[in-house]
Amino acid sequence: MIIGTAGHIDHGKTSLVKALTGVDADRLKEEKARGITIDLGYAYTPLPNGDVLGFVDVPGHEKLVHNMLAGATGIDYVLLVIAADDGPMPQTREHLAILDLLGLNHGAVALTKIDRVAPERIAAVMHEIHHLLSNTALANSPIFPLSAITGQGVAELRAHLDGAALEIPSHSSAGHFRLAVDRAFTIAGTGTVVTGTVFSGEVHTGDKLIISPTDIEVRVRGIHAQNRPAESGHAGQRCALNLAGIQFEKSDVHRGDWLLEAPVHAPSQRFDAQFQLLADEQKALKHWTPVHLHIGASDVTARLAILQGETIEPGGMALVQLITDKPICPLNGDRFILRDQSANRTLGGGKVLDPFPPARNRRSPARIAALHAMQIAEHHPALKLALDGAASGLDLTRFAQTRNIRQQEAEQLWRSLSMHVVTTQAAAFGFTPACWSQLQQNVLARLKIEHTENPDFIGPDRTRLQRMTLPSMPRQVFTALLDELLFSGQLSQSGPWLHLPDHTITLTAAEEKQWKMLLPLLQADMFQPPRVRDLAQALSLDENNVRMLLRRVARVGDVYLVAHDHYFTRQAVAQLSVIISNMAATRDGISAAEFRDKIKTGRKLAIQILEFFDRIVYTRRTGDKHQLRQEASVMNTGF
């Protein structure tokens, strides 16, 4: 269990930690000289069962709240320290409000310095404390009158903390490893060490982790968990990790960074959240207010965008989007605190809902409904509600990443719900059966309109059909949707063209006769067929009539217009696609010269053929080379 102190300056937090553990948590020379805590301090003491009790001692000065916040996240138990002679003071109240906003509901109050006051004063302050806590998550927390100087009452508090450590629910180690870095330093002969609280998952010696948001890979050389050498560390512990890495130095990691596993490394500069403004604020909070954001151990400046209305009244709660000046790495459920632009006053706090929100349509009814689903902590009901509201399907991989769900658990979650899952190389997408069916019917309905408006065209290709119907859907998902329609017979394909089964284009008898004359000429040299002008001359036909005929044949899907007036048969294009695929499998991109030599044509024609495959989204040009698109390996091109 990790205990965090809180309270006003000079109320005896550090002295109490020393009385409980024997450790002076003030480690800086300036702290010892001035007699006040400036930065976070740490102390540990063994429990009767062999576990370790960890303490995070925070500064109490009003100008050091940013340091207090860096230590407050990730603690399990609050030790609110109030001096009997002063009673509750301004920072007592601010710290208490912060703890309440962070959702900390386990704790006790240490009423210190009772050796300085009369019994009547102790009773009066205890009454004041009960009233102070009454409307907070720490209401009914026990109060321990004590003196760190004389030792009176310290043993009783220590016994209570020992018992609380056994009663506080243990942290689940589910999810990928995340540690909020609050210190980084160098030890001679050891190297760089970072410390922090483990928010989730486990870490083992030898693991590879990412420093986020800077995207630096490091290896864990050694671990101290709860101040003891260990082979592993897990959620709920304070850990010190000895790190090593290629081109890694101590200056590469700072307080506020995260140390985490690669699947949850996805820095962003905006997130959607649920936010509550403190009730004692004097005025409403306006849209686009500049703020200081404290999340994990970080302190970054940001702007607050209100997603419902233009203001938040004191005590009010609202959905908001925070746009940060620097990249951060939050996940769903992370707690945060907002302070004013000058960092003098705590405004409120809340919980991250979506760390990957859209930049547009952030106030739309569909988006607000999606955020309400994200407020649900349990994965199963949250996923069900999100699916029901996702008219175009749900990115399941993003859902798992947002909630820090490991792959195996995520797949079990998918199977627990009745949904249609489409897996691509990059992600998995989920649809309710009704949603998937409706999307397919929308495609068929749009095709019917297309046939009515353009009866002389066989139909669009896949790329154009997607632009007409579901442009934002990932290409591989759209491919799966079409393939199901093709398999069921609700959709037909002629060459690259898609159409309803009852929609056909036929050539007239005269056109059919001319086509039979043209086809052998196109097949004679499949990779260098004659152009329209040459075909017309060879058969003594009108050039424009040949051009119009080939356009109609192309609509049927038997030829492709590869370049201006240059038609290739379907068989030729199919063979060329195989050649490109085979070449791409053995090299990093195909140059025009390599392709020219392979198919034995001129350079100009080779370039035109490659550009054709770029246009139909089979390949992608990168510099002077053409690379096979990932989706081309699974795309039913119809060649």
C-alpha positions as CSV (number, residue, x, y, z in Angstrom):
1,M,0.0,0.0,0.0
2,I,1.2,3.5,-0.8
3,I,0.2,6.3,1.6
4,G,0.3,9.9,0.6
5,T,0.4,12.8,3.1
6,A,-1.5,15.9,2.6
7,G,-2.0,19.1,4.5
8,H,-0.9,22.7,5.1
9,I,2.8,23.8,5.4
10,D,4.4,23.3,8.8
11,H,1.7,21.0,10.1
12,G,4.2,18.2,10.7
13,K,3.8,15.9,7.7
14,T,7.5,15.0,7.3
15,S,8.0,14.7,11.1
16,L,5.1,12.3,11.3
17,V,6.5,10.2,8.4
18,K,9.8,10.0,10.3
19,A,8.0,9.0,13.5
20,L,6.2,6.2,11.6
21,T,9.1,4.9,9.6
22,G,12.3,6.2,11.0
23,V,13.1,7.8,7.7
24,D,13.6,11.5,7.1
25,A,11.8,12.1,3.7
26,D,13.4,15.5,3.2
27,R,16.3,14.7,0.9
28,L,17.3,18.2,-0.4
29,K,19.9,20.4,1.3
30,E,17.5,23.4,1.0
31,E,14.7,21.4,2.7
32,K,16.9,20.6,5.6
33,A,18.2,24.2,5.8
34,R,14.8,25.8,5.7
35,G,12.9,23.1,7.6
36,I,10.2,22.8,5.0
37,T,9.4,20.2,2.3
38,I,9.9,21.5,-1.2
39,D,9.7,18.4,-3.4
40,L,8.4,14.9,-3.0
41,G,9.9,12.7,-0.3
42,Y,9.7,9.0,0.1
43,A,9.9,6.5,3.0
44,Y,9.3,2.8,3.5
45,T,8.7,0.6,6.4
46,P,8.0,-3.2,6.7
47,L,4.6,-4.6,7.6
48,P,4.1,-7.5,10.0
49,N,3.2,-9.8,7.1
50,G,6.5,-9.0,5.3
51,D,5.0,-6.5,2.8
52,V,6.2,-2.9,2.7
53,L,4.3,0.2,3.5
54,G,5.3,3.1,1.2
55,F,4.9,6.8,2.0
56,V,4.9,9.7,-0.4
57,D,5.5,13.0,1.5
58,V,4.2,16.0,-0.3
59,P,5.0,19.7,0.2
60,G,2.3,21.9,1.9
61,H,3.2,25.3,0.6
62,E,0.7,27.0,-1.7
63,K,3.3,27.6,-4.3
64,L,4.3,24.0,-4.4
65,V,0.9,22.4,-5.2
66,H,2.3,21.3,-8.5
67,N,4.8,19.1,-6.6
68,M,2.0,17.9,-4.3
69,L,0.0,16.9,-7.4
70,A,2.9,14.9,-8.9
71,G,2.9,12.7,-5.8
72,A,-0.8,12.5,-5.1
73,T,-1.7,10.5,-8.2
74,G,-1.2,6.8,-7.7
75,I,-1.5,6.6,-3.9
76,D,-3.9,4.2,-2.2
77,Y,-4.4,5.8,1.1
78,V,-4.5,9.5,2.3
79,L,-3.0,10.6,5.5
80,L,-4.4,14.1,6.0
81,V,-2.2,16.0,8.5
82,I,-3.7,18.9,10.5
83,A,-1.9,20.7,13.3
84,A,-3.9,21.0,16.5
85,D,-2.7,24.6,17.2
86,D,-3.7,25.9,13.7
87,G,-6.6,23.7,12.8
88,P,-7.6,23.4,9.1
89,M,-5.8,26.0,7.0
90,P,-6.1,27.1,3.3
91,Q,-3.8,24.3,1.9
92,T,-5.6,21.8,4.1
93,R,-8.8,22.6,2.2
94,E,-7.1,22.8,-1.2
95,H,-5.3,19.5,-0.7
96,L,-8.6,17.9,0.5
97,A,-10.4,19.2,-2.6
98,I,-7.7,17.7,-4.8
99,L,-7.8,14.3,-3.1
100,D,-11.6,14.3,-3.5
101,L,-11.3,15.1,-7.2
102,L,-8.8,12.3,-7.6
103,G,-11.4,9.9,-6.2
104,L,-9.3,8.9,-3.1
105,N,-11.7,7.5,-0.6
106,H,-9.5,5.6,1.9
107,G,-7.7,7.6,4.5
108,A,-7.2,8.8,8.0
109,V,-6.5,12.2,9.7
110,A,-3.5,12.7,11.9
111,L,-4.2,15.6,14.3
112,T,-0.6,16.6,15.1
113,K,1.1,18.8,17.7
114,I,-1.3,17.9,20.5
115,D,1.5,18.4,23.0
116,R,1.2,22.2,22.3
117,V,-2.5,22.6,23.1
118,A,-5.1,21.9,25.8
119,P,-7.6,19.0,25.6
120,E,-10.4,21.4,24.9
121,R,-8.6,22.7,21.8
122,I,-8.1,19.1,20.6
123,A,-11.9,18.4,20.9
124,A,-12.7,21.6,19.1
125,V,-10.4,20.9,16.2
126,M,-11.7,17.3,15.9
127,H,-15.2,18.7,15.6
128,E,-14.0,21.1,12.9
129,I,-12.4,18.2,11.0
130,H,-15.5,16.1,11.1
131,H,-17.4,19.0,9.6
132,L,-14.7,19.6,7.0
133,L,-14.8,16.0,5.8
134,S,-18.5,15.6,5.9
135,N,-19.2,16.2,2.2
136,T,-16.0,14.5,0.9
137,A,-15.0,11.0,0.0
138,L,-13.0,10.9,3.3
139,A,-16.1,11.5,5.4
140,N,-16.1,9.3,8.6
141,S,-12.4,8.7,8.3
142,P,-10.8,8.1,11.7
143,I,-8.9,10.9,13.5
144,F,-5.8,10.1,15.4
145,P,-4.6,12.8,17.9
146,L,-0.8,12.5,18.3
147,S,2.5,14.2,18.7
148,A,5.5,13.2,16.5
149,I,7.7,14.8,19.1
150,T,6.6,12.9,22.2
151,G,5.4,9.9,20.4
152,Q,1.9,10.0,21.9
153,G,-0.6,8.4,19.6
154,V,1.9,7.4,16.9
155,A,1.7,3.7,17.8
156,E,-2.1,3.8,17.4
157,L,-1.9,5.4,14.0
158,R,0.8,2.9,12.9
159,A,-1.3,0.0,14.0
160,H,-4.3,1.4,12.1
161,L,-2.2,1.8,8.9
162,D,-0.9,-1.8,9.3
163,G,-4.5,-3.0,9.4
164,A,-5.6,-0.8,6.5
165,A,-2.8,-2.2,4.3
166,L,-4.5,-5.6,4.7
167,E,-8.0,-4.3,4.0
168,I,-7.4,-2.1,1.0
169,P,-8.1,-4.1,-2.1
170,S,-5.0,-5.2,-3.9
171,H,-4.3,-3.8,-7.4
172,S,-5.1,-5.9,-10.4
173,S,-2.0,-6.5,-12.6
174,A,-4.2,-6.5,-15.7
175,G,-3.3,-4.3,-18.6
176,H,0.0,-3.2,-20.1
177,F,2.7,-1.7,-17.8
178,R,2.4,2.0,-17.1
179,L,4.6,3.9,-14.6
180,A,4.2,7.7,-14.0
181,V,7.8,9.0,-13.7
182,D,8.2,11.4,-10.8
183,R,12.0,11.3,-10.4
184,A,15.1,10.5,-12.6
185,F,18.6,10.5,-11.4
186,T,22.0,8.8,-12.0
187,I,23.9,6.5,-9.7
188,A,27.6,6.1,-10.2
189,G,28.3,2.6,-11.5
190,T,24.7,1.9,-12.0
191,G,23.4,4.4,-14.5
192,T,20.0,6.1,-14.9
193,V,17.2,5.3,-12.5
194,V,13.6,6.4,-12.7
195,T,11.1,6.1,-10.0
196,G,7.3,6.4,-9.9
197,T,4.1,4.6,-9.1
198,V,3.0,1.7,-11.3
199,F,-0.5,2.5,-12.5
200,S,-1.1,-0.9,-14.3
201,G,0.5,-4.1,-15.4
202,E,3.8,-5.7,-14.5
203,V,7.4,-5.2,-15.3
204,H,10.3,-7.7,-15.2
205,T,14.0,-7.4,-15.5
206,G,15.0,-7.5,-19.2
207,D,11.7,-6.0,-20.4
208,K,11.7,-3.4,-23.2
209,L,9.7,-0.3,-22.5
210,I,9.0,3.1,-24.1
211,I,9.6,6.5,-22.6
212,S,6.5,8.4,-23.6
213,P,5.9,10.8,-25.2
214,T,9.4,11.0,-26.5
215,D,9.3,7.5,-28.0
216,I,12.7,6.3,-26.7
217,E,13.1,2.5,-26.2
218,V,14.9,1.4,-23.1
219,R,15.6,-1.9,-21.3
220,V,15.0,-2.6,-17.7
221,R,18.4,-3.6,-16.1
222,G,17.2,-3.8,-12.5
223,I,14.2,-3.2,-10.3
224,H,13.5,-2.0,-6.8
225,A,9.9,-2.5,-5.8
226,Q,8.8,-0.8,-2.5
227,N,12.4,-0.1,-1.8
228,R,13.5,-3.7,-2.1
229,P,15.5,-5.4,-4.9
230,A,13.1,-7.4,-7.0
231,E,12.8,-9.3,-10.3
232,S,9.5,-7.7,-11.0
233,G,7.1,-4.9,-10.0
234,H,3.4,-4.5,-10.4
235,A,0.5,-2.2,-10.2
236,G,0.1,-0.4,-6.8
237,Q,3.8,-0.4,-6.1
238,R,6.4,2.3,-6.1
239,C,9.2,1.1,-8.3
240,A,12.7,2.3,-9.1
241,L,13.9,1.0,-12.5
242,N,17.5,1.0,-13.7
243,L,17.3,1.7,-17.4
244,A,19.7,1.2,-20.3
245,G,19.3,1.8,-24.0
246,I,21.0,2.7,-27.2
247,Q,21.4,6.5,-27.3
248,F,19.6,6.8,-24.0
249,E,20.7,9.3,-21.4
250,K,19.3,10.6,-18.2
251,S,18.4,13.9,-19.9
252,D,15.9,11.9,-22.1
253,V,13.5,11.3,-19.2
254,H,11.8,13.7,-16.9
255,R,9.1,14.0,-14.2
256,G,5.8,13.8,-16.0
257,D,6.9,11.2,-18.6
258,W,5.4,7.7,-18.7
259,L,7.4,4.5,-18.8
260,L,5.2,2.0,-20.5
261,E,4.8,-1.0,-22.9
262,A,4.6,-0.2,-26.6
263,P,0.9,-1.1,-27.2
264,V,-0.2,1.9,-25.0
265,H,2.4,4.3,-26.3
266,A,0.2,6.7,-28.3
267,P,0.9,10.3,-27.4
268,S,-1.7,12.9,-28.3
269,Q,-2.4,16.6,-27.6
270,R,-6.1,16.3,-26.9
271,F,-8.4,14.1,-24.9
272,D,-12.1,14.1,-24.0
273,A,-13.0,14.0,-20.4
274,Q,-15.7,14.4,-17.7
275,F,-14.9,17.5,-15.6
276,Q,-16.3,18.9,-12.4
277,L,-15.7,22.6,-11.4
278,L,-15.2,23.1,-7.6
279,A,-18.3,24.4,-5.9
280,D,-16.5,27.2,-4.2
281,E,-15.4,28.8,-7.4
282,Q,-16.6,32.4,-7.6
283,K,-17.7,32.4,-11.3
284,A,-18.5,30.0,-14.2
285,L,-15.7,28.6,-16.2
286,K,-15.8,29.7,-19.9
287,H,-15.1,27.8,-23.1
288,W,-11.5,27.9,-24.2
289,T,-10.1,28.8,-20.8
290,P,-6.3,28.4,-20.5
291,V,-5.4,26.0,-17.6
292,H,-2.7,24.0,-16.1
293,L,-3.3,20.3,-16.5
294,H,-2.0,17.8,-13.9
295,I,-2.2,14.2,-14.9
296,G,0.1,11.4,-13.8
297,A,3.1,13.3,-12.6
298,S,3.0,15.9,-15.4
299,D,2.1,19.5,-15.4
300,V,1.3,20.9,-18.9
301,T,-0.6,24.0,-20.1
302,A,-3.8,23.4,-22.0
303,R,-7.0,24.9,-23.2
304,L,-10.4,23.7,-22.0
305,A,-13.1,23.3,-24.7
306,I,-16.6,22.7,-23.3
307,L,-18.6,20.2,-25.3
308,Q,-22.0,21.0,-23.9
309,G,-22.9,24.7,-23.6
310,E,-20.4,27.6,-23.3
311,T,-19.8,27.7,-19.5
312,I,-19.6,25.4,-16.5
313,E,-21.2,26.7,-13.3
314,P,-19.6,26.3,-9.9
315,G,-20.1,22.8,-8.7
316,G,-21.2,21.8,-12.2
317,M,-20.1,18.8,-14.2
318,A,-19.6,18.7,-18.0
319,L,-18.0,16.9,-20.9
320,V,-14.9,18.7,-22.1
321,Q,-12.0,18.4,-24.4
322,L,-8.5,19.4,-23.3
323,I,-6.1,20.5,-25.9
324,T,-2.5,20.5,-24.5
325,D,0.5,22.4,-25.6
326,K,2.7,19.3,-25.3
327,P,2.0,15.7,-26.1
328,I,0.9,13.5,-23.2
329,C,-0.2,9.9,-22.9
330,P,-3.5,9.5,-21.0
331,L,-5.8,6.5,-21.0
332,N,-9.5,6.1,-20.1
333,G,-10.0,6.3,-16.4
334,D,-7.0,8.4,-15.6
335,R,-7.7,11.2,-13.1
336,F,-6.6,14.7,-13.6
337,I,-6.6,18.2,-11.9
338,L,-7.0,21.6,-13.5
339,R,-5.6,24.7,-12.0
340,D,-5.9,28.3,-13.3
341,Q,-3.6,29.8,-15.9
342,S,-1.3,31.3,-13.2
343,A,-1.3,28.0,-11.3
344,N,-2.5,29.8,-8.1
345,R,-5.9,28.1,-7.7
346,T,-7.3,24.6,-8.2
347,L,-10.4,24.8,-10.5
348,G,-11.6,21.2,-10.5
349,G,-10.8,17.8,-11.8
350,G,-12.1,14.9,-13.6
351,K,-11.6,11.6,-15.5
352,V,-10.2,10.9,-18.9
353,L,-12.8,9.3,-21.3
354,D,-11.2,9.2,-24.7
355,P,-7.5,9.9,-25.3
356,F,-8.0,9.8,-29.1
357,P,-11.0,12.1,-29.8
358,P,-11.9,13.6,-33.2
359,A,-10.9,17.1,-33.9
360,R,-14.2,17.8,-35.7
361,N,-17.8,17.2,-34.8
362,R,-16.8,17.0,-31.2
363,R,-20.2,18.4,-30.1
364,S,-22.4,16.2,-32.3
365,P,-25.1,14.1,-30.7
366,A,-23.5,10.9,-31.8
367,R,-20.2,12.0,-30.3
368,I,-21.8,13.0,-27.0
369,A,-23.5,9.6,-26.9
370,A,-20.2,7.9,-27.4
371,L,-18.7,9.8,-24.5
372,H,-21.5,8.7,-22.3
373,A,-20.6,5.1,-23.1
374,M,-17.0,5.8,-22.2
375,Q,-18.0,6.9,-18.7
376,I,-18.8,3.3,-17.9
377,A,-15.9,1.7,-16.0
378,E,-16.7,-2.0,-16.7
379,H,-15.5,-3.1,-20.1
380,H,-18.5,-5.3,-21.1
381,P,-21.4,-2.9,-20.7
382,A,-19.2,0.0,-22.0
383,L,-18.5,-2.0,-25.2
384,K,-22.1,-3.0,-25.6
385,L,-23.3,0.6,-25.4
386,A,-20.6,1.9,-27.6
387,L,-21.4,-0.8,-30.3
388,D,-25.1,0.1,-30.1
389,G,-24.3,3.7,-30.8
390,A,-21.7,3.2,-33.5
391,A,-23.6,3.6,-36.8
392,S,-20.5,2.8,-38.9
393,G,-18.9,0.3,-36.6
394,L,-16.5,0.5,-33.7
395,D,-12.7,0.3,-33.8
396,L,-12.2,-2.5,-31.3
397,T,-8.4,-2.2,-31.3
398,R,-8.7,1.5,-30.3
399,F,-11.3,0.6,-27.6
400,A,-8.8,-1.9,-26.1
401,Q,-5.9,0.5,-26.3
402,T,-8.0,3.3,-24.7
403,R,-8.9,1.1,-21.8
404,N,-5.5,-0.7,-21.6
405,I,-6.8,-4.1,-22.3
406,R,-4.4,-6.8,-23.4
407,Q,-4.9,-8.7,-26.6
408,Q,-6.1,-12.0,-25.1
409,E,-8.5,-10.3,-22.7
410,A,-9.8,-8.1,-25.6
411,E,-10.5,-11.1,-27.8
412,Q,-12.4,-12.8,-25.0
413,L,-14.4,-9.6,-24.6
414,W,-15.2,-9.5,-28.4
415,R,-16.5,-13.1,-28.2
416,S,-18.7,-12.4,-25.2
417,L,-20.9,-10.1,-27.3
418,S,-23.0,-11.0,-30.4
419,M,-21.2,-8.9,-33.0
420,H,-19.7,-9.1,-36.5
421,V,-15.9,-8.6,-36.2
422,V,-13.7,-7.7,-39.2
423,T,-9.9,-8.0,-38.6
424,T,-7.4,-6.1,-40.8
425,Q,-3.7,-6.0,-40.6
426,A,-3.8,-2.9,-38.4
427,A,-6.9,-3.3,-36.3
428,A,-10.2,-5.1,-35.6
429,F,-13.6,-3.5,-36.1
430,G,-16.9,-4.5,-34.5
431,F,-20.5,-4.1,-35.8
432,T,-23.8,-5.2,-34.4
433,P,-25.5,-7.7,-36.8
434,A,-28.1,-5.0,-37.5
435,C,-25.5,-2.4,-38.2
436,W,-23.5,-4.6,-40.6
437,S,-26.6,-5.6,-42.5
438,Q,-27.8,-2.0,-42.8
439,L,-24.4,-0.9,-44.2
440,Q,-24.6,-3.6,-46.8
441,Q,-28.1,-2.6,-47.8
442,N,-27.0,1.0,-48.0
443,V,-24.3,0.0,-50.5
444,L,-26.8,-2.0,-52.6
445,A,-29.3,0.9,-52.5
446,R,-26.7,3.3,-53.7
447,L,-25.7,1.0,-56.6
448,K,-29.3,0.8,-57.6
449,I,-29.4,4.6,-57.9
450,E,-26.2,4.5,-59.8
451,H,-27.6,2.1,-62.4
452,T,-30.7,4.2,-62.8
453,E,-28.7,7.4,-63.4
454,N,-26.1,5.7,-65.6
455,P,-27.7,2.8,-67.4
456,D,-24.9,2.6,-70.0
457,F,-22.2,2.0,-67.3
458,I,-21.8,-1.4,-65.8
459,G,-20.9,0.1,-62.4
460,P,-18.2,1.7,-60.3
461,D,-15.0,0.0,-59.2
462,R,-14.4,-0.6,-55.5
463,T,-12.6,2.7,-54.9
464,R,-15.3,4.8,-56.4
465,L,-18.1,2.8,-54.7
466,Q,-16.5,3.4,-51.4
467,R,-16.2,7.1,-52.0
468,M,-19.9,7.0,-52.9
469,T,-21.1,5.1,-49.8
470,L,-18.7,4.7,-46.9
471,P,-15.7,6.9,-47.5
472,S,-14.5,6.9,-43.9
473,M,-14.6,3.1,-43.5
474,P,-11.1,1.4,-43.5
475,R,-10.5,0.0,-47.0
476,Q,-10.0,-3.6,-45.8
477,V,-13.3,-3.5,-43.8
478,F,-15.1,-2.2,-46.9
479,T,-13.5,-5.0,-48.9
480,A,-14.9,-7.6,-46.4
481,L,-18.3,-6.0,-46.7
482,L,-18.3,-6.3,-50.5
483,D,-16.9,-9.8,-50.4
484,E,-19.8,-11.0,-48.3
485,L,-22.2,-9.4,-50.7
486,L,-20.4,-11.1,-53.6
487,F,-20.4,-14.4,-51.9
488,S,-24.1,-14.2,-51.1
489,G,-25.0,-13.3,-54.7
490,Q,-26.4,-9.9,-53.8
491,L,-23.6,-8.2,-55.7
492,S,-21.8,-9.1,-59.0
493,Q,-18.4,-8.1,-60.4
494,S,-17.4,-7.8,-64.0
495,G,-13.7,-7.1,-64.2
496,P,-13.2,-4.3,-61.7
497,W,-16.7,-3.1,-61.9
498,L,-19.4,-3.8,-59.3
499,H,-23.1,-4.0,-60.1
500,L,-26.3,-5.6,-59.1
501,P,-26.8,-9.1,-60.6
502,D,-29.7,-8.0,-62.8
503,H,-27.8,-5.0,-64.3
504,T,-25.9,-5.9,-67.5
505,I,-24.5,-4.1,-70.5
506,T,-24.5,-5.9,-73.8
507,L,-22.9,-5.0,-77.1
508,T,-25.0,-4.7,-80.3
509,A,-24.5,-7.3,-83.0
510,A,-22.3,-4.8,-85.0
511,E,-20.3,-4.0,-81.9
512,E,-19.8,-7.6,-81.1
513,K,-18.6,-8.3,-84.6
514,Q,-16.0,-5.4,-84.4
515,W,-14.9,-6.5,-80.9
516,K,-14.1,-10.0,-82.2
517,M,-11.9,-8.4,-84.8
518,L,-10.1,-6.2,-82.3
519,L,-9.5,-8.8,-79.5
520,P,-6.8,-10.9,-81.4
521,L,-4.8,-7.7,-82.1
522,L,-4.9,-6.8,-78.4
523,Q,-3.9,-10.3,-77.4
524,A,-1.1,-10.6,-79.9
525,D,1.4,-8.7,-77.7
526,M,-0.4,-8.5,-74.4
527,F,2.0,-6.1,-72.7
528,Q,2.4,-3.8,-75.7
529,P,-1.0,-3.8,-77.4
530,P,-1.7,-1.4,-80.3
531,R,-3.2,2.0,-79.5
532,V,-6.6,3.0,-80.8
533,R,-5.2,4.7,-83.8
534,D,-3.1,1.7,-84.8
535,L,-6.1,-0.7,-84.2
536,A,-8.3,1.4,-86.5
537,Q,-5.6,1.5,-89.2
538,A,-5.0,-2.2,-89.0
539,L,-8.7,-3.0,-89.6
540,S,-9.5,0.0,-91.8
541,L,-12.1,1.2,-89.2
542,D,-13.1,4.7,-88.1
543,E,-10.8,5.7,-85.3
544,N,-13.5,7.4,-83.2
545,N,-15.8,4.3,-83.6
546,V,-13.0,2.1,-82.3
547,R,-12.5,4.4,-79.4
548,M,-16.2,4.4,-78.5
549,L,-16.4,0.6,-78.8
550,L,-13.4,0.1,-76.5
551,R,-15.0,2.4,-74.0
552,R,-18.1,0.3,-73.9
553,V,-16.0,-2.9,-73.7
554,A,-14.2,-1.3,-70.8
555,R,-17.5,-0.7,-69.0
556,V,-18.2,-4.4,-69.3
557,G,-14.7,-5.1,-67.7
558,D,-13.0,-6.9,-70.6
559,V,-10.4,-4.2,-71.2
560,Y,-8.7,-1.5,-69.1
561,L,-7.7,2.0,-70.2
562,V,-4.1,1.9,-68.9
563,A,-3.0,5.1,-70.7
564,H,-4.5,7.6,-73.2
565,D,-6.0,5.5,-76.0
566,H,-4.1,2.5,-74.8
567,Y,-6.3,-0.5,-73.8
568,F,-5.1,-3.7,-72.2
569,T,-7.1,-6.9,-71.9
570,R,-8.3,-8.1,-68.6
571,Q,-6.0,-11.1,-68.8
572,A,-3.0,-8.8,-69.5
573,V,-3.7,-6.6,-66.5
574,A,-4.2,-9.8,-64.3
575,Q,-0.8,-11.1,-65.4
576,L,0.8,-7.7,-64.8
577,S,-0.6,-7.6,-61.3
578,V,0.9,-11.0,-60.5
579,I,4.3,-9.8,-61.8
580,I,4.2,-6.7,-59.7
581,S,3.2,-8.7,-56.6
582,N,6.0,-11.2,-57.1
583,M,8.6,-8.4,-57.7
584,A,7.4,-6.5,-54.6
585,A,7.9,-9.6,-52.4
586,T,11.6,-9.6,-53.1
587,R,12.5,-6.0,-52.9
588,D,11.7,-2.7,-51.3
589,G,9.7,-1.1,-54.1
590,I,9.8,-1.5,-57.9
591,S,11.6,1.0,-60.1
592,A,10.5,1.8,-63.7
593,A,13.7,0.4,-65.0
594,E,13.3,-2.9,-63.2
595,F,9.7,-3.3,-64.3
596,R,10.7,-2.4,-67.9
597,D,13.3,-5.1,-68.0
598,K,10.9,-7.6,-66.5
599,I,8.1,-7.2,-69.0
600,K,10.4,-6.2,-71.9
601,T,8.8,-3.0,-72.9
602,G,9.9,0.6,-73.4
603,R,10.5,2.8,-70.3
604,K,7.6,5.2,-71.1
605,L,5.1,2.3,-71.3
606,A,6.5,0.7,-68.2
607,I,6.0,4.0,-66.3
608,Q,2.4,4.3,-67.7
609,I,1.6,0.8,-66.5
610,L,2.9,1.4,-63.0
611,E,1.0,4.7,-62.8
612,F,-2.1,2.8,-63.8
613,F,-1.7,0.4,-60.9
614,D,-1.1,3.4,-58.6
615,R,-4.4,4.9,-59.8
616,I,-6.4,1.8,-59.0
617,V,-4.8,1.7,-55.5
618,Y,-2.9,-1.6,-56.2
619,T,0.5,0.1,-55.7
620,R,1.7,3.3,-54.1
621,R,4.5,5.5,-55.5
622,T,7.2,6.4,-52.9
623,G,9.9,8.5,-54.5
624,D,11.1,6.8,-57.6
625,K,9.7,3.4,-56.7
626,H,6.3,1.8,-56.5
627,Q,5.3,-0.3,-53.5
628,L,2.6,-2.9,-53.3
629,R,-0.1,-1.7,-50.9
630,Q,-0.8,-3.8,-47.9
631,E,-4.5,-4.1,-48.8
632,A,-3.6,-5.3,-52.3
633,S,-2.7,-8.7,-50.9
634,V,-6.3,-9.2,-49.7
635,M,-8.2,-7.1,-52.2
636,N,-10.3,-8.9,-54.7
637,T,-9.4,-6.7,-57.7
638,G,-11.5,-8.7,-60.2
639,F,-8.6,-8.9,-62.8
